[in-house]
Amino acid sequence: MKRRLVIGNWKLNGRLAANLSLLDAIRNGLSRIATGTQLAVCVPHVYIPQARAVLNGSAVAWGGQDVSAFGEGAYTGEVGAGMLVDLGCGYVLIGHSERRTLFGERDADVAVKVKRALSAGLVPVVCVGESLAERESGSMADVVLRQLNAVIEHCGVGAVGRFVVAYEPVWAIGTGLTASPAQAQEVHALIRARLAEVGGPVASRVPILYGGSVKPESAARLFAEQDVDGGLIGGASLNASDFLAICAA
Ligand code: PEP
């Protein structure tokens, strides 16, 4: 059976009072979601204790949006994988396109962070995706596979099955443009095939999420595709009823 997973990415949004309403509404709306669908919210680091306080004991997991490439020591401002584990995080987003484009994260940095997260016992959500220029120049597959291969090469084939992949075309993130179900399926199948090539049968159980302007209206058609196992949801995860409707889809 398909493993279904929907993760909310709050990005740099939220304040204590608003978070409480949002988290409460998500927790209270879970009866609408089919059993077997896993939910998580990746919140700003400082709000992880709040997410834990509200979600503990519910079916919703929580996580961070980034992790340090370092273990511990003189790295001012960094948050380590072990610290996320201490706060009960299950997941951590790594290599989101905003980290890659705005903060200069390279494939090699992403790979090191994934290894750190795995060693600490977190489930990394490895974000990959091409820009519009890369898609239009015909290099979508090269870009996505290059990003994925960097992780596999650094973490080893044994890591396949221990991370989630999120395919997020950069041109669809926060733009209102969603990949068509067929476009998403094409890339998800490519990712699955690469995972199977190196990892074997375990590849069929790796959740491959689609992200990029998913809305309640577009979710069901995207999630109906064979290799789309759920979503990574940005803007719509800040609205409980939209997020729950996407999860229900
Ligand atoms: C994201 O930030 O991962 C994302 C997919 O954002 P949005 O849903 O707003 O496009």
Boltz pocket constraint, residues with backbone or C-beta under 6 A from the ligand:
constraints:
  - pocket:
      binder: B
      contacts: [[A, 9], [A, 11], [A, 168], [A, 172], [A, 173], [A, 174], [A, 175], [A, 176], [A, 211], [A, 212], [A, 213], [A, 214], [A, 232], [A, 233], [A, 234], [A, 235], [A, 236]]
      max_distance: 6.0
